[in-house]
């Protein structure tokens, strides 16, 4: 049985001349590890890992410049 945890990865970009950020892209992640696994959750399709905070759906924010690094 697979892990039930999911995450929503939101990639943001700066709005020039302001202190605001806008969502550029949203990616739904699904942990593909076995249920009850140790360590962070992992979505191998998108090559992403995350740590949940006690909920089945975690929101992960990443600035656009970190995506390109």
Secondary structure by P-SEA (a helix, b strand, c coil): ccccbbbbbbbbbbccccccccccbbbbbbbcccccccccccccccbbbbbbccccbbbbbbccccccc
